[in-house]
């Protein structure tokens, strides 16, 4: 288990909010603030300086995309705070925008697909320490939105598999284990993906994230 985290929760359902807080506290973490709407999220993050914020997508007043927009604002204003979107809804447009600044410290998990508490806590710790946690279904929808792009048709089926696993936040070693290949083979596939998607080496952009964003177009 990693170091205890300081966490802010933004969730409009009081039952889910309190339940999350209880589970995280049981696992040794500190929930420093909880809010039921997106409008106050930025203020509590500024006040408490948490390691990570857990944010629902659809929150008051319109219950559309307030939470995701607030998460994007957090990424812009407080880049050292991890953001884990935790919702039953996938908003591909704003999910892409959330990832536009880089995948470090970002997660997007679906409530209905997280069956294990340890899995959720591990994802939260990964995001809080600069990692990535993306549900495969989120990745699938991001990818499916742009399958007609010419650059994507250049990818082989194996390269597409590797790209999907990259987008989930897996390391090269983890991808190798998932596909039962060598890490060197994964590195070669990733290199080919970057070439085929016209993503040159850059000091200012995260090419792994840009590859996923290219799928969204």
Secondary structure, DSSP 8 states (H G I E B T S, - for coil): -----EEEEE-S-HHHHHHHHHHHHHTT-EEEEEESBGGGHHHHHHHH--SEEEE-SS-BTTTSSHHHHHHHHHHHH-TTSEEEEEES---HHHHHHHHTT-STTEEEEEGGG---HHHHHHHHHHHHTT-EEE-HHHHHHHHHTTTT-HHHHTS-HHHHHHHHHHHTT--HHHHHHHHTS-HHHHHHHHHHHHHHTT----SSS-HHHHHHHHHH-
